[in-house]
Amino acid sequence: MPSGDVLVLIDEDGLIVEWRRQAEQLFGWSAEEAVGQAVTALVREFSAGGEGRREGFAATTPVLVKPVLRGTSLMWQVLTARDAVSGQDVAILEAMFAHSPARLHVLDHQLRVAHVPGATHGLSGTPVEDLAGRRFAQAYELEDPEKEAAVAQQVLDGGEPVVSRLVRAVVDAPDGLGRRIYSVSYVRLENADGDVLGLVASALDVTERENTHRRLALLEAVRAHVGQGLNVGAVCEELVEAVVPAFAGITVVEVIEDVVHGEEPPQVPVREDIVLRRAAFRGPVAAYPVGDVRPLPRGTPFARVLTDLRPRLLSIGRDTDWLTADPARADAIERSGAHSLIVAPLALRGQVLGVVSFYRHRQEDPFKEEDVAVASAVCAHTALCVETARAYMREWIIAATVQRRLLPQHAATPTTMEISRLFLPDPDGGGAWSDTIALPGARTALIVGDLAQQGIAAAVTVGILRTAVHTLAALDLEPDELLARLSDTAGRLSKACAALPPGDPMRGESLTAGCAVAIYDPIELTCTLARAGLPRPVAVLPDGTSTELPVPPGPLLADTSSAPFPATTVDLPEGSILAMGTVTAADTVLAPAGPLRPLLDSAGTRPLAELCGDLAAALPDDRPTGDTLVLLARTRALPADRVLSFPLPAGAEAAPLARRAARRQLKTWGVDEETAFTTELIVSELVGNAIRHGAPPLRLRLILDRALTCEVSDGATSAPHVKHARTVDETGRGLFIVASLADQWGARHHKHGKTVWAEQPLPSPGSP
């Protein structure tokens, strides 16, 4: 037989895992008989001679025992060696198992400790003579002795080994009860005739190894799960979920209040009266509720950590002096049974974010020095996530503030419409907006927009677009022309953003957005609409029927295509509800088969604010990301007695006729003399300008609503403009006079010509 042939392979617990054919020839045992057996039993039998030796055993065959590494496990090979001495190999095997860190225990049929080969004491330091006769599960005070006895009994009855089973025990330690973890293996012990003699149980104390694995697993879990949220509170909640109960039974996270609001964290050392918010808590008894804001008591380890950023490991008892500085916390600690504490800072680059308190309570093992390093690593990762969330929250707060403060801060409240809106902002911020703009002639413009981007740049973009909308609305444009000019403006701004220097936050910012515009006329009871990318508006008529309005789609704002924005004019009877929304509201509120459409259809005469509340409560949780915005408007007609419509001839007699008609109507309305005189002058100049530069038919219309509006319509399409007449000129001062007397004036074009209008504010009641 060649030297160096592997005969037997033995694992680190002393069990035979391989028994080659050469070993059968040398020792006389078959592989079925040998594999799984404890090598110590076989060694004694081989070396005993006489009746214990199997037939065929070659006593003069030398063997060599050599350690080998298989993966991370230490194994032992028994090889043929012509020059080796078998007695030496036997000694090696006996020495190996006598001094192995895994203790071997021979158990009898009652699972009692019958023998501990080569040992003077057990794993827990108990003398071997004290272990003899005791049941194995009780000898080491295993946490579940009955379960362990059942596992050993199953091996004893069936013969199938159980290897490397992790078992926990509670043992006496110098600092109180401690928990140990053993790797336990059971192998049935049989004699040469196959009779069951008992069990060989090996037990290896792997407490430190398992604790190291547990610490590494904890750090991996913290890195994987802490930092998913985008606000400080969410990050703190993720922390307590990750460490309780895996690392501590109680955890408290307290964050400096300014940090919660996105402000820059202070440098070390912080002032003593700095205020912290309890951001997260997990445990049985809370001293303060989550969200509570207060400074940390002086003289406590929590306050000291914020001054030097040094974590602390502390034992807690009834005589702990610093507890008197915080009675509420002391009471919670006593009621929860907390006895060990690690206080660690949340800090980054010398800036303080907060403090984390880890407690172990009741039967949990006290913290060790090794746990301080773990707590510090956990807090270092959490501090980075808190800082990221703080920066994001600061940006989000700035974006929300910018969006809220940009014009206009207060929407118009028309007398001819009831307005309400449902607005559910995306938690990550969005770019949806709506505006209500008063137009001359008692008309109202409703605008809904939606920008896909987020953040400060998106808020600035929304502000730019809203400002442009208000500027264009002041020109009294029709919806299709307003969208066309708004798109041109957004396109030019996009090009300007693309040309900004690198690093500028607005560089490359897209102003592509969806927008819908509706202009309601309470005199004609019509609504003219156009849309750029947003879903079709919906009208709910007074009889309860609803329909999507046939408004053709137009391209998104700033889109490079040259497609138009077709406008549609529809009749809207008094009491109708007009609903306009963003893309996120298309499938829930606006779509005919949407889940919330029945709520909209059955609105009746209910207040729109109440309807918006019901819609918000019924919105599904799985709605698309982005802002959800629905603008609702219930139409009202302007009373007929608030409007004068008077046809005019095309000749010079039109001006005196218009003045007399205006004088009579103003008297009926009770307009004061000064306003009436100014109105007559405006009417005269507008009519005169229409006679000279316009075309029939001519019509005068006076409207009394939020303001007093004078309108003169004619059939010409030429645009009026103000002339600055010279002193010697006899004409050319008409619109200049109108512009001087009116609060505002303008002109709008329609398919039959144009209308020139002028508005005057009405004196408030009681004014002189």
LINMO-V377660 format. One record per residue. PHI is phi in whole degrees, 0 to 359 (* if undefined). D_FIRST is the distance of its C-alpha to the first C-alpha in Angstrom with 2 decimals. Layout:
BEGIN
phi=(PHI/PHI)
d_first=(D_FIRST/D_FIRST)
END
This chain:
BEGIN
phi=(*/297/289/97/293/282/261/222/238/241/276/291/266/85/258/283/248/222/219/284/297/297/294/298/292/282/256/83/259/279/299/299/281/269/297/94/280/283/294/296/295/292/301/297/292/294/274/287/75/65/287/281/269/287/295/98/290/270/291/266/279/282/229/234/257/225/284/224/254/245/68/255/253/270/241/235/256/254/239/288/210/294/266/277/251/297/295/295/297/298/297/298/298/296/295/300/277/287/245/293/296/272/279/264/232/268/252/275/296/266/61/263/287/261/199/238/300/67/241/255/209/274/298/272/89/288/303/299/296/280/276/301/87/269/295/302/295/276/298/252/50/295/298/232/297/294/296/292/297/294/294/296/295/296/292/297/279/262/87/280/295/241/239/53/268/280/230/257/221/246/233/285/235/304/259/115/297/230/253/241/238/245/261/248/231/236/226/287/256/231/270/297/269/88/285/281/262/152/232/251/250/252/226/239/286/244/301/294/298/291/296/296/299/294/295/296/296/297/298/294/294/295/295/280/248/269/114/286/283/247/224/299/299/295/298/294/296/297/296/294/294/283/258/249/263/300/239/216/281/222/220/236/243/239/240/302/303/297/294/301/269/87/283/294/291/284/275/283/276/273/289/293/265/297/264/239/253/287/272/202/209/217/165/282/227/254/287/224/287/298/101/294/240/194/285/280/297/291/84/266/297/295/290/293/299/286/264/235/57/253/293/227/253/225/267/241/216/296/265/293/290/289/296/293/284/219/302/295/292/299/296/294/296/294/291/274/76/290/229/221/220/240/250/228/277/262/214/209/53/78/255/266/254/169/214/239/245/253/242/245/223/52/273/289/294/298/296/245/299/298/288/296/296/296/299/294/294/299/289/296/294/296/299/297/291/296/295/297/295/298/296/294/297/298/296/295/296/297/298/295/293/300/296/287/273/293/302/269/277/231/288/294/243/292/281/257/210/261/245/208/219/260/224/241/290/292/303/272/89/213/229/275/208/215/219/238/239/284/244/297/78/66/276/225/259/247/233/233/227/210/252/287/287/227/93/297/300/294/296/296/299/300/298/297/294/294/297/297/298/294/294/290/296/294/278/58/271/288/305/294/289/298/295/298/290/296/295/298/297/297/296/295/293/298/296/295/295/295/270/291/292/303/95/290/299/268/296/75/294/272/260/295/208/265/203/226/233/229/241/259/250/282/269/277/57/233/222/252/230/210/219/236/87/282/293/298/293/239/243/254/281/302/279/94/282/228/203/283/288/282/261/298/284/243/291/295/298/70/291/282/285/255/294/279/245/298/255/228/250/234/277/232/298/300/94/284/245/257/240/232/211/277/299/293/264/293/270/253/256/270/292/303/261/293/296/257/301/302/297/292/292/262/297/60/256/300/301/294/298/294/297/298/298/295/296/296/292/266/296/290/288/265/292/300/291/115/293/255/225/229/259/248/220/260/276/229/273/286/307/299/283/261/227/246/238/227/288/234/287/272/264/294/290/296/296/297/298/295/295/296/298/293/298/297/291/295/294/299/283/76/286/296/297/296/295/296/297/297/295/300/294/296/300/300/291/293/294/300/294/291/294/284/242/258/212/293/277/251/211/256/222/251/231/250/218/297/221/263/248/250/233/232/252/216/270/271/256/293/273/284/210/282/253/260/290/283/299/275/287/267/226/97/254/299/289/295/295/300/296/284/273/274/292/203/214/180/213/230/256/219/291/257/141/215/228/258/229/215/246/234/290/271/299/289/303/90/283/288)
d_first=(0.00/3.81/6.53/9.03/7.79/10.87/10.92/14.68/17.79/20.93/24.41/27.16/28.71/25.72/24.93/21.55/21.81/18.33/15.88/12.92/11.63/8.32/11.05/13.00/10.59/10.29/13.96/15.75/17.70/18.23/18.65/22.39/22.59/20.74/21.97/25.25/24.89/25.63/22.64/24.96/25.53/21.89/21.29/24.26/23.22/19.71/21.42/24.42/22.98/25.09/26.36/24.90/21.28/20.00/19.09/15.41/14.68/12.20/14.58/12.91/9.83/11.09/11.55/13.74/16.68/18.24/21.46/21.85/25.11/25.43/29.03/31.12/28.80/26.50/23.09/20.26/16.52/14.01/10.78/7.79/9.46/9.21/12.94/14.01/16.04/15.75/19.51/20.08/18.19/20.31/23.32/22.60/22.49/25.62/27.41/26.66/28.31/30.98/32.27/31.50/34.74/34.02/35.28/33.50/35.94/35.29/38.09/39.41/40.84/43.99/42.11/43.20/41.25/39.70/37.40/36.54/33.31/33.60/36.90/40.43/42.14/41.83/41.98/45.75/45.89/46.74/45.64/42.87/45.27/47.65/45.05/44.11/45.78/46.89/45.92/43.44/45.74/48.67/46.81/46.42/49.72/48.28/50.99/50.40/48.98/49.79/47.86/44.81/45.04/45.17/41.94/40.12/41.61/40.40/36.76/37.36/38.83/36.68/33.28/33.03/32.11/34.57/33.20/35.16/38.60/41.41/43.85/47.03/48.55/51.76/51.48/53.94/54.11/56.34/58.55/58.65/56.48/53.54/51.09/47.34/44.64/41.34/38.14/37.36/34.39/34.32/31.38/32.05/30.73/29.80/28.76/26.24/28.93/29.62/32.87/34.07/34.51/35.81/34.69/32.85/35.05/34.14/37.06/37.12/40.50/40.67/44.46/44.66/42.10/44.00/47.32/46.19/45.14/48.48/50.41/48.72/49.37/52.98/53.50/52.06/54.40/57.35/56.67/56.36/59.40/61.86/64.08/64.54/68.22/70.92/73.11/72.62/72.98/70.30/67.80/68.51/68.06/64.68/63.66/64.53/62.81/59.57/59.49/60.93/59.14/55.87/56.95/60.27/62.36/65.57/66.19/69.54/70.17/73.49/74.56/77.52/80.34/81.12/77.53/77.83/80.82/79.02/80.67/79.00/77.09/78.51/77.00/75.79/77.50/79.31/82.66/82.67/84.71/82.52/82.28/79.01/78.46/76.03/74.09/71.39/70.48/67.88/68.03/69.92/73.07/74.78/77.18/78.82/78.65/76.84/79.42/81.14/82.33/82.97/82.24/79.53/80.99/81.18/78.98/76.15/72.60/73.17/76.09/74.32/71.35/73.83/75.12/71.90/69.27/66.92/65.00/65.40/63.38/65.78/65.85/68.77/70.69/74.21/75.14/73.98/77.10/76.92/77.12/80.84/81.43/80.39/81.42/80.43/76.89/76.69/77.76/75.15/72.41/73.48/73.73/70.32/68.59/67.27/65.84/63.87/65.07/63.91/66.74/65.74/68.00/68.16/68.84/68.29/69.17/71.34/73.25/73.34/72.87/72.54/70.51/67.83/67.53/64.32/64.71/62.35/64.11/63.88/60.26/58.65/56.80/58.86/58.10/55.96/56.25/53.41/55.62/58.40/56.31/55.57/59.29/60.23/57.85/59.24/62.79/62.14/61.04/63.92/66.41/65.46/65.95/69.25/70.48/69.63/71.46/74.35/74.77/74.65/77.14/79.41/79.38/79.94/82.81/84.39/84.01/85.55/88.34/89.08/89.14/91.34/93.75/94.27/97.51/98.81/98.15/100.48/100.75/104.22/105.52/107.76/110.54/109.81/106.13/103.99/100.75/97.45/93.87/90.42/88.05/84.45/82.81/79.16/77.26/75.98/79.50/81.23/84.19/86.45/90.16/93.50/97.09/100.53/103.24/106.97/108.77/112.52/114.42/112.68/109.52/105.98/102.83/99.48/96.35/92.66/89.94/86.16/83.99/80.25/79.29/78.84/79.47/82.23/82.56/83.05/85.69/87.51/87.35/88.81/91.58/92.37/92.55/94.70/97.06/97.36/98.08/100.89/102.32/102.34/103.70/106.66/107.57/108.11/105.79/104.83/101.18/100.04/101.58/100.30/96.68/97.12/98.38/95.75/93.02/94.53/94.65/91.00/89.97/91.78/90.22/86.72/87.32/88.57/85.42/83.23/85.06/84.46/82.40/78.65/77.99/81.13/80.23/82.63/81.15/80.16/81.41/82.31/85.63/84.81/86.07/87.49/91.10/93.77/97.52/100.21/103.95/106.03/109.81/111.50/114.81/113.63/110.81/108.34/104.96/103.65/99.86/97.29/93.55/90.80/87.45/87.99/88.24/91.57/94.00/95.02/98.57/99.37/102.99/105.44/105.08/101.33/100.10/97.63/96.53/94.51/97.07/96.94/96.19/94.41/91.36/91.59/88.87/87.40/89.33/88.45/86.86/87.19/88.65/92.42/92.65/95.71/95.95/98.15/100.44/101.64/104.70/104.73/107.26/106.31/108.83/109.57/106.95/104.05/100.67/98.91/95.13/93.22/89.59/86.43/83.49/81.74/84.75/84.94/82.70/83.85/87.56/89.01/87.23/89.10/86.04/84.91/84.24/87.07/89.67/91.39/92.10/93.78/95.72/97.07/98.23/101.92/104.06/101.47/101.24/98.67/97.13/96.38/94.91/92.62/91.37/90.53/88.74/86.66/85.68/84.66/82.59/78.96/76.22/74.25/77.05/76.13/75.71/78.81/82.27/83.97/87.72/90.49/94.12/96.65/100.39/103.12/106.20/109.78/112.91/115.33/118.58/121.16/123.80/121.64/121.95/124.98/124.65/127.79/128.32/130.28/132.50/131.63/134.94/136.25/137.35/133.67/133.50/136.44/135.27/131.78/133.20/135.43/132.62/130.34/133.12/133.70/130.00/129.39/132.36/130.98/127.65/129.46/128.09/129.76/132.45/130.54/127.53/129.90/131.77/128.55/127.32/130.58/130.25/126.64/127.64/130.50/128.36/125.55/128.04/129.93/126.74/125.81/129.31/129.20/125.58/124.38/125.23/126.40/125.67/125.96/125.10/125.27/122.90/123.01/120.07/120.18/116.74/114.85/117.20/120.29/119.37/121.83/120.67/122.60/121.10/122.27/121.14/120.31/116.78/117.75/116.20/118.65/118.37/120.33/122.93/124.25/127.93/130.27/133.35/135.70/133.61/135.11/131.91/128.14/127.88/126.99/123.21/123.60/125.87/123.48/120.56/122.67/123.82/120.70/117.59/115.58/116.35/114.63/114.55/112.28/112.35/112.16/112.68/116.45/117.06/116.55/117.44/118.51/118.22/119.04/118.02/119.93/118.71/120.78/122.31/120.60/122.80/125.11/124.86/128.27)
END
